[in-house]
Amino acid sequence: MDPVLQKVVEKMASRQEGRRYRLYLFGSRALGEHTPRSDYDLAIWAEPPLDLATLSQIREELEELPILQRVDLVELSWAPGLREKVEREGILLGEGGEA
């Protein structure tokens, strides 16, 4: 796995204690159309959904990672149209929690 994605997956897993979740990579990096400077488009589906404060904290933590590329994160519970596209075209990076 890409070292940047490994750091992101570890960070996200540490923040999802007791929550079911799936973390996806989508966009140009998932489609193999990226350049070295392309950002990382990530989407998370969580149950219960992440609230705005938690999502903001996670985004801040991702910005603090020692990487050069930007990491964008969207919560799929708030974007049902995007969820279908991400589940169809994205790459599942990690999941956890009880079924």
Buried (B, 14 or more C-beta within 10 A) or exposed (E): EEEBBEBBBEBBBEBBEEBBBBBBBBBBBBEEEBEEEEEBBBBBBBEEBBEEEBBEEBBEBBEEEEBEBEBBBBBBBEBEEBBEEBBEEBEEBBBBEEE
